[in-house]
């Protein structure tokens, strides 16, 4: 993360809101360091839905 910070894009796809990331990363100084690099310049997109994609588009298994 340190090398990429300010130089390249990084995409995180999670099922958890950003407010809980610190605890999920262990709540340590390392968690602080990671979040200090990604949160200030981040964009967030929340996708809601009642039915999962797997239920809407049945996948045919051979």
PyMOL commands that set and color helices and strands:
alter all, ss='L'
color gray80, all
select helices_A, chain A and resi 18-24+29-38+53-56
alter helices_A, ss='H'
color red, helices_A
deselect
rebuild
show_as cartoon
